[in-house]
Amino acid sequence: MTKKEIVRCSRKLEFASWDEFRQRLKTIAQNPDLMTAHELRSSYFLDKLFWERFGKGCHTMKCRHWEVSKKLSDETYMSNSGKTRMGRFIPYFHVMNTVSGKLRKVGLEYTDKRTRRPNRRNDPDRNYGLPNSRGYR
């Protein structure tokens, strides 16, 4: 007997198993009008849905009176040596109510670049890296 694992997408959106989660994604990918309000507020669920329906990239989908657009935030930065790009692109979504015109941004809590200190390579206060060590000159 296998252990069923609960899939938690957000505080109010969870599924009893991965099979149920995948089935719900397939159902909504075929008919977006069946999407609930809690599913519209979960960035994890929306990201998996857009991958199921469109694949990679930024796309727009309409469901009932909402227009959902996937965006990508560039959270990458160069390493101190300048040879490697580190970090990743983080998805976030704009959910627009086409009747009232209200815009809701979902998933933007992770895209604040001001909380991260800039890299040493780009920081004159820290002498642009480590001079005379490991190839810095």
ABEGO torsion letter per residue (X at the ends): XBBBBBBBABAABBBABAAAAAAAAAAAAABAAABBAAAAABAAAAAAAAAAAAEBEBBBBBBEABBBBBBBBBABBBBAAGABBBEBBBBBBBBBBAAAGBBBBBGAAAABAAABBBBAAABAAAGGEBBGBGGBX
